[in-house]
């Protein structure tokens, strides 16, 4: 009997060790951050350099510039996917230096651009004076308040119209279960929770660092100066991240973007299960299943 209990204890210890190991691996997978960095530019040709790292061993790089292409995904030294046109692509650091040098060069050319604006006699006060941090906050608040008020006015005015169109759409539907689904009071509350979950995930995975350069050119230099002058009104909102400048020689819309960010799978799953376990969402899922069941039985 003693030997039997010893064997059982050994088996239980092994199972417990396996269980702990599984939980540890799952925990590491969910907690380890996925870091990403992306560079995208369109000047003469399209170019991009996107890379990500995960668990210090899983890496991905997607690079393209002109005829050079290098797409590769590797896991702990083993290549899982590879699509390469040239033997070796330029390193990502060169791409970062390129966009940073473009932004720096754009800022150095700002004096010349300002002179072009002054000739149009537009926005002189904004162009000749760099706003202070206090002025930035004040202007940003005013812009946000105006945008918020405009949205509220539009929503309020369109509310009745949307309601009438929704009722007409429901009455025109051929599937009874869809009508019942849309007419249910819980539907819109549940959909609101789902949209909140999606928005939370988007905000979470959005980059924590980004910079850009945007080059705009119109048919005429005067039109270019006028467009840039109008965009200068939004200068306090973007000056910390990049520059918008004009091209007075040709019509174009070019630029480059560089973003960096990270996120964890565990946090995304947290948002997902938080949404699924919401009472209104659970009731909505039950309603859909019940309506589908009723439809299958011809009710």
N, C-alpha and C positions, 0 to 999 in steps of 0.2 A: 504493500500500500504506500509506503514511504517513497519508493522509486517512482510509482505512478504520479504522486503529487509533485515530485521533483520535475518529472517530464512536463506535467501540466503547467507548472510555474515557468519553466524555460520557454514553453510555447507562448504563454501569455506575455512574458517579457519581450520575446521577439516580435509578437504582434503589436505590443505597445510601442516598441522602438520604431517599427515600420510606420505606425500611425503618427507618431511624433515627427518622423522624417517627412511624411507626406504633408502634414500641416506646415512644417517649416518651409518646404519647397513652395507650397501654395502661397504662404505668407510672403516669401521673398518675391515670387512672381507678381503678386498683387501690389506690393509696397515699392518695389524697385522702380525708379522713374524711367520713363522713356523720354530721352532728350532728342530734340530735332532742331535742325537749322536749315533754312531754305533761302536760296538766292535766285531771283527771277528778274530778267532784264530783257528789254526789247528796244534795241537801238537800230543798228543796221540789220542785225539778224537776231533771232530768238536764242536766248541762252538761259540755262538754269543749272543749279547745283544744289541738290537736296540730299541730306544725309540724316540718319538717325542712329542712335546707339541704345542698347538695352541689355542689362545684366552684364555689362563690361565685356561681353563676348559676342553678342548679336549686333551686327552692324549692317547698315544699308547705305548705298550711295547711288544717286541717279544724276548723271552729269551729261550735259549737252551744250556744245558751242560750235556753230558752223557744221562741219562734217565730222567733228569729234564726238564720240558717244561712248559712255561707259556706265552701264547699269549693273549693279552687283549687290547681292545680299549674301552675307556669310554668317555662320554661327559657330563660334569657338574654333575658328581657323578653317572650317569646312565651307566651301562655296555651295550655296543652295541654288542660286540663280545668277546667271551672267549673260550680258548682252553687250558686247564690246566691238566697236568699229575700228578703233585705233589701239595700239599696244598699250599706251599709257596716257591717261587724261591729266590735265592740269590739276594741281591740288586745289582743295576748296579755299585755302588761305589766299590764293591769288585772286579768286573771285571776290572774296570779302574786301581785299585791298582795292580791287577795282571799283566797287560801288562806293567804298569810303573815299577813294580819291576823287571819284566823280562828284560826290556831295561836297567835298572840300573845295574842288575847283569851282563848283557852282557858287559856293559862298564867296570865293574870291572874286567872282565875276559879278557879284551883287551890286558893286558900285557902278559898273557900266550899265547894268540893267536899270538901276534907279535913275540914271541920267536919261534913259529912254523914256521912263515913265514921266519924268518931269516935263518933257517936251509935250506930253499930252495934257498937262495941267490937271491931272486927276490924282486924287489921294495923296497930296503932297505931305500932309501932316503925318499920315501913317508911314509913308516911305522915309521921311527925314528923321523920324524919331523912333528908336527901338523901345518898345513898351517895357516897363518895369514889371516885376513879378506881381505887384499889387494891381497894376493896370491889367495884366494878363488875366488874373482871377476875375476882376470886375467884368472884362469884356467877355470872357468865357461864360460867366453866369448870365450876362445879358443875352448872349447868343442862345444858350441852352433854354432860357426862359421864353424867348421868342419862338424857338422851335417847338417847345412843349405847348405853348399857348396855341400855336397854329395847328398842331396835331389835335388838340382837344376840340378846337372849333370845327375842324373837318369831321372828326368822329361824331360829334354831337349832331352836326347837320346831316350826316349820312346814316344815322342810326335808324330812323324810320324807313328810309329807302331800302336799307339792307334787310330789315325785318319783313317788309312787304315782298321783296324779291325771294326771300327764304321761304315764306309761306307759299308763294306761287310755285316755287321749285318742288317743294314737298308734295303739293297737290298734283303735280304733273308726273310724279314718279310712279313707275309700274309695280315696283316691289313693295309689298305691304310691310315687310320687316324693316326696310330702310326708312319708311315713313315713321314707323313706331320708334325706331332708333333715334331719329333726328328730333322727333316731337317730345321725347322723354326729357324731363327737367334736369335730370342728373347728367345728361350727355355733355352739355356745355361746361359744367363745373369740372367734369373729369377731363375733358379736352384741355381746359385751362391748366390743370395740374400737369398734364403731359407736356404742354408747351413750356411751362415753367421748368420742367425737368430738362427738356432739350436745350433751353436757353442757359441753364446752369452748366450743362456739359460743355456747351460752346464757349462760355466765358472761362471755364476751367482750363480747357485745352488751348485757349488763345495765347499768342506769344507774349512773353514778359518784356521783350526787347525788340524793337523794330526801327528801321530807318529807310528812307526812300529818297529818290530824286525823280522829279517829273519835269519833262521838257515839252513845252507847247509852242507850236508855230502855226500862224494863220497865213492866208494868202497874201495879206499886206502887213508890213511891219507895224503900221498904226493899229490894225486890228489885234495884232499880237500884244502890243503894249496895253491896249484897252482890256483884253482878257486877263492879262497878268495883274493889272491894277485892281480888277474886281476880285481876283483870288487873294490879293494881298489883304483884303478885309478879314480873311480867315487866318492870317499869319499867326496870331497868338495861339491858335489851336494846334498848329503843326510845326512851329519853328524849332522845337526841341528834337524833333525826329528827322527832319529832312528839309528839302528846299524845292520850290517850284520856280522855274525860270523859263524865259522865252527864247525861242530860236527865231531870229529876225531874217534868216536867209532862205528858209524853206518851210513849207507846211508839213507839220509832223505832230505826232503824239507819242513820245518815247519816255522811257524811264526804267528805273531799277528798284527792286525791293529786297531787303534783307531782314529776315525774322529769325528769332531764337525763342525756344520755349521748351517746356517739359510737362509731363502729366503722368499720373499713376493709374493703372487699370483698376486698382482697388477703389479709388475715389469715384471713377465712372460707374463701377458696379454698385457703389453705395447710392449714387443718385438714381440708378435704374431701379434697384429694389425699393428704395424709398418711394418712388413713383408707383410701382406695382402694388406695394402694400398699403397705399393710400385707400381709404374706405370708398371714396367716390370712384376711383379708378377700378377697384375690385368690383364694385356694383356695376360699372359699365361693362366690364368683361363678362360678368354673369348675364347681363342683359343681352349682349351680343350672342353668347352661346345659347341662351334660351330662345331668342328670336330665330336663330339658324335652325335650332331643333324643331321649333314649331313650323318653320317653312318646309323642312324635310318631311314632316308629317302632313303637309298640305293644309295647315291651319292659316 
